[in-house]
Structures are given as C-alpha cells and as structure tokens.
Amino acid sequence: YEKILIYKEQPDDDLRRRTAGSVMNASLVVAGILATTLFFVVFFTFKAKRAATVFLLGLLGFLLAAPWGYFGYQFFSYYQPFPLDALSYALFLWNFMVCGLCSLSLPALKTTIFNKAYLIILCVSLVWPFTEFPELTVWWTLGLLTIYDLLAVLLPCGPLRFIMEREMQSAASLPGLMYTGQYFRLGLGDFVFYGVLVGRSMFLDPNTTISCCLGVSMGLLVTIVITRSVKHLRAVPALPVSVVFGFIFYVFTPLTVNPSLESLLEPYYM
C-alpha cells in the first residue's frame, strides 16, 4: 500500500523532509476523498440517484473483493491449510462480494447482523492501508481530514453538507454510506478514521489502545451533545472532537498513565 504514496520515507530523512513528504501524502489522500465526494455532489445535483447507487455499489464491490481477495491469496499461499484451486477461490470471492452488496443495499437486510458485519469488513478494508503508512503521514492525514470535515459540513456550500441534506430529503439512503443510530447519523468515513486512530495506537501498547477507544467514544458523545443542543445546525462534523480527544489520549497515556501503572504494579513483580 505504501507504493501509492508520493513520498517514501527513508530512515536517514530529517524531520523537515519527513514533514514535507507527509503533508504531500496526506494531501493526496484528502484529494482522493474530495474527488469521490464531488462525484456524489454531481449525481445529487442532477438528481441521478440511480447512477449514484450504481457508482457506490461498484466502489463497495471493489473494496470488498480486492483487499480481501489479496489477503486470502496471501494466507493460502503461506499457510496452505487445504488444497484450493483458482476457480473455487474466485467463486468464493464472488459470493462474498455479492452477499456483502446485498446486505448493504437491500432494505430488508439493513437491520440484520449481516449488514453490521459487512460494514465492519468495509471499515477494515479502508483502515488496513493506513497501518502500513508512515506514522507522520497518518497524523497529517487525520489532521487535514479534520479540517476538511469541518469545512465540508459547516460551510453553506460544503459538499458533505449538500450530500447529507439531500440524503435526509430522500426516502431511501445510499447503501453503506450512512449509519443511523438512535440520536445521530454517522458516515462510513467517520468510522474508518476512528479505526485509523485506534489502529495506530495498537502499535504502542494495550493501555494506549484502550485509552484511544475511550477518547474516541468521549468525543462522539460530545459531538452528539452538540448536535442535540445547537438546534440551528442540521449537521455536525463527527471527526474533529473525536480525533482531538483520541490524539490527546494517544500522546499522554504513554507519558503519564503507563508510568503510574508501572509504579503501582512494581511491588507485585519484586
């Protein structure tokens, strides 16, 4: 996945070069997200809901088939748990993709466990590349996306605001694009970048991972409170508060919580 980046970080690169390269990589990711968003803006502008659905289903099908097909190929090539020919594997992958698209798009299946399972699989498909990106690229990407999310949702001409308003006016929502809870609606992208933040913390230690999960959850609760309190805002960006809370917990848990826990547990290891 690192091959798609403009800048490839080298061990002997100084901080200035790493920062400049990471900003370029992050800008590339945000530009890709913006381009995809603008496609949907065009579809909704011309009231081409069917074309938007076909485009999204094609995108979701690719995200289900390509990464998991590659993971499966690597798994069977390395471990070889049982014999499997190419045709059988292709049929299995096709069924996996079709079942996923049906679970995400058919109204009768939207409240089932299959829908939730495939939403998680989709998130993993999108989060996985970020685990292979350089750390500085990941943080710059989250930072730029937080700014983009604020502008795209709060500005009167913001593309995400436009899409969300059209989705609220529509009788049927696009498949796999929105998750509706009791008091809020979250886009798939919000879950993805929550996962990026928590996934990055797993490279450190379990305490930091748990803290980041709590930070993201606290940020989401604050966002819900803001949504319910500020009546004139029809939509509130879900990334900024959670990313800020998650980042604070990511930085301060290894610096404060871990040393305190070690000092408390030290007598039991002596």
C-alpha positions in Angstrom: 0.0 0.0 0.0 2.9 2.3 0.6 3.6 2.3 -3.2 0.6 4.6 -3.8 2.2 7.4 -1.8 4.1 10.2 -3.4 6.8 10.3 -0.7 8.5 7.2 0.5 10.0 7.7 4.0 13.7 6.7 4.3 15.4 6.0 7.7 18.0 8.8 7.1 15.5 11.5 6.2 15.5 14.5 8.6 12.3 15.9 10.2 11.9 18.7 7.7 11.9 16.3 4.7 9.6 13.8 6.5 7.2 16.5 7.4 7.0 17.9 3.9 6.7 14.4 2.4 4.0 13.5 4.9 2.0 16.7 4.0 2.1 15.7 0.3 1.0 12.2 1.1 -1.9 13.4 3.3 -2.9 15.9 0.7 -3.1 13.1 -1.9 -5.4 11.1 0.4 -7.7 14.1 1.1 -7.7 15.0 -2.6 -8.9 11.4 -3.4 -11.7 11.7 -0.8 -12.7 15.1 -2.1 -12.8 13.8 -5.7 -15.1 10.9 -4.7 -17.3 13.3 -2.7 -17.6 15.6 -5.7 -18.8 12.7 -7.8 -21.7 12.3 -5.4 -22.4 16.0 -5.5 -22.7 15.9 -9.3 -25.1 12.9 -9.0 -27.3 14.6 -6.4 -27.2 17.9 -8.3 -28.6 16.2 -11.4 -30.9 14.0 -9.3 -29.2 10.9 -10.7 -29.9 8.8 -7.6 -29.7 5.6 -9.6 -26.4 6.5 -11.1 -25.1 7.4 -7.6 -26.2 4.0 -6.3 -24.6 2.1 -9.2 -21.3 4.0 -8.7 -21.3 3.4 -4.9 -22.1 -0.3 -5.3 -19.2 -0.6 -7.8 -16.9 1.1 -5.3 -18.1 -1.1 -2.4 -17.8 -4.2 -4.5 -14.2 -3.3 -5.3 -13.5 -2.6 -1.6 -14.9 -6.0 -0.6 -13.3 -8.0 -3.4 -9.8 -6.5 -4.0 -8.3 -6.2 -0.4 -9.9 -9.4 0.9 -9.0 -11.3 -2.3 -5.4 -10.3 -1.8 -5.4 -11.1 1.9 -6.9 -14.5 1.2 -4.4 -15.2 -1.6 -1.5 -14.4 0.8 -3.0 -16.5 3.5 -3.5 -19.6 1.4 -0.1 -19.1 -0.3 1.7 -19.0 3.0 -0.2 -21.4 5.3 -1.8 -23.7 2.7 -4.4 -25.1 5.2 -6.1 -27.2 2.5 -5.9 -27.5 -1.3 -7.8 -24.8 -3.2 -7.9 -24.2 -6.9 -8.2 -20.8 -8.5 -11.7 -21.3 -9.8 -13.1 -22.3 -6.4 -11.4 -19.3 -4.8 -12.8 -16.9 -7.4 -16.3 -18.3 -6.9 -15.9 -17.9 -3.1 -14.8 -14.3 -3.6 -17.7 -13.6 -5.9 -20.2 -14.9 -3.4 -18.5 -13.0 -0.6 -18.8 -9.8 -2.6 -22.4 -10.3 -3.8 -23.6 -11.2 -0.3 -21.9 -8.1 1.0 -23.6 -5.8 -1.6 -27.0 -7.4 -0.9 -26.5 -6.9 2.9 -25.6 -3.3 2.4 -28.2 -2.4 -0.2 -31.4 -4.4 0.4 -33.8 -2.6 2.8 -34.9 -6.0 4.3 -31.3 -6.7 5.4 -30.3 -3.3 6.8 -31.2 -4.2 10.4 -29.6 -7.7 10.3 -26.3 -8.7 11.7 -25.0 -9.3 8.2 -25.3 -5.6 7.4 -23.3 -4.7 10.5 -20.7 -7.4 9.8 -20.1 -6.1 6.3 -19.9 -2.5 7.5 -17.1 -3.6 9.8 -15.4 -5.5 7.0 -15.6 -2.4 4.8 -14.1 -0.3 7.6 -11.2 -2.8 7.9 -10.7 -2.7 4.2 -10.2 1.0 4.3 -8.3 1.2 7.6 -5.8 -1.5 6.7 -3.7 0.6 4.3 -3.1 3.2 6.9 -1.4 0.6 9.2 1.4 0.4 6.5 1.7 4.2 6.1 4.5 6.1 7.9 3.3 7.4 11.3 3.7 11.1 10.4 1.7 10.6 7.2 -1.1 9.1 9.2 -1.2 12.0 11.7 -1.1 14.6 8.9 -3.9 12.8 7.1 -6.1 12.8 10.2 -5.3 16.5 10.8 -6.1 17.6 7.2 -9.2 15.4 7.2 -10.4 17.0 10.4 -10.1 20.5 8.8 -11.8 19.2 5.6 -14.6 17.6 7.6 -15.2 20.9 9.4 -15.3 23.0 6.2 -17.2 20.4 4.2 -20.0 20.0 6.8 -20.3 23.5 8.3 -19.9 25.8 5.2 -23.1 26.6 3.4 -21.5 25.3 0.1 -19.8 22.4 1.7 -20.0 19.1 -0.3 -20.7 16.9 2.7 -23.4 19.2 3.9 -25.0 19.2 0.5 -25.0 15.3 0.3 -26.3 14.9 3.9 -29.2 17.4 3.2 -30.1 15.5 0.0 -29.9 12.2 1.9 -32.2 13.5 4.6 -34.7 14.6 2.0 -34.6 11.3 0.2 -36.8 8.4 1.1 -34.1 5.8 0.6 -30.4 6.4 1.6 -27.5 5.2 -0.4 -26.2 1.8 0.6 -23.2 1.6 3.0 -22.9 5.4 3.2 -24.6 6.3 6.5 -25.0 4.5 9.8 -28.1 5.6 11.7 -28.2 5.4 15.5 -30.9 6.5 18.0 -29.7 10.1 18.1 -27.3 10.5 15.3 -26.2 9.6 11.8 -22.5 8.8 11.0 -20.9 8.4 7.6 -18.8 5.4 6.8 -15.8 7.6 6.6 -16.2 8.6 10.3 -15.9 5.0 11.4 -13.0 4.5 9.1 -10.9 7.2 10.6 -11.9 6.3 14.1 -10.4 3.0 13.2 -7.3 4.6 11.8 -6.7 6.4 15.1 -7.3 3.3 17.2 -5.4 1.0 14.8 -2.4 3.3 15.1 -2.5 3.1 18.9 -2.2 -0.7 18.7 1.4 -0.3 17.6 2.2 1.0 21.1 0.6 -0.9 23.9 -2.8 -2.2 25.1 -3.2 0.7 27.6 -2.9 3.3 24.8 -5.3 1.4 22.6 -8.0 1.3 25.3 -7.4 5.0 26.1 -7.8 5.9 22.4 -11.1 3.9 22.3 -12.3 5.8 25.3 -11.1 9.1 23.8 -12.9 8.5 20.5 -16.1 7.5 22.4 -15.9 10.6 24.6 -15.5 12.7 21.5 -18.5 11.1 19.9 -20.6 11.7 23.0 -19.6 15.4 23.0 -20.5 15.6 19.3 -23.9 14.1 20.0 -24.5 16.6 22.8 -23.5 19.5 20.5 -25.9 18.1 17.8 -28.8 17.9 20.2 -28.0 21.3 21.8 -27.4 23.5 18.8 -30.7 23.4 17.0 -29.8 25.5 14.1 -27.1 23.1 12.9 -28.6 20.4 10.7 -25.3 18.5 10.6 -22.2 18.5 12.8 -18.9 17.1 11.7 -18.2 13.9 13.7 -14.4 13.7 13.2 -12.9 16.8 14.9 -13.8 16.3 18.5 -13.1 12.5 18.5 -9.8 12.9 16.7 -8.6 15.6 19.1 -9.7 13.5 22.2 -8.1 10.4 20.7 -4.9 12.2 19.9 -4.6 13.6 23.4 -5.1 10.1 24.9 -2.6 8.7 22.4 0.1 11.2 23.4 -0.5 11.3 27.2 -1.2 7.7 28.0 2.4 6.5 27.4 3.7 9.6 29.2 1.5 9.6 32.3 -0.7 6.6 32.6 1.8 3.8 31.8 4.5 5.1 34.2 1.9 5.4 37.0 0.6 1.9 36.4 4.2 0.5 36.4 4.9 2.2 39.7 1.7 0.8 41.2 2.4 -2.8 40.0 6.2 -2.7 40.7 5.8 -4.2 44.2 4.0 -7.2 42.9 6.8 -8.0 40.5 9.5 -7.9 43.1 
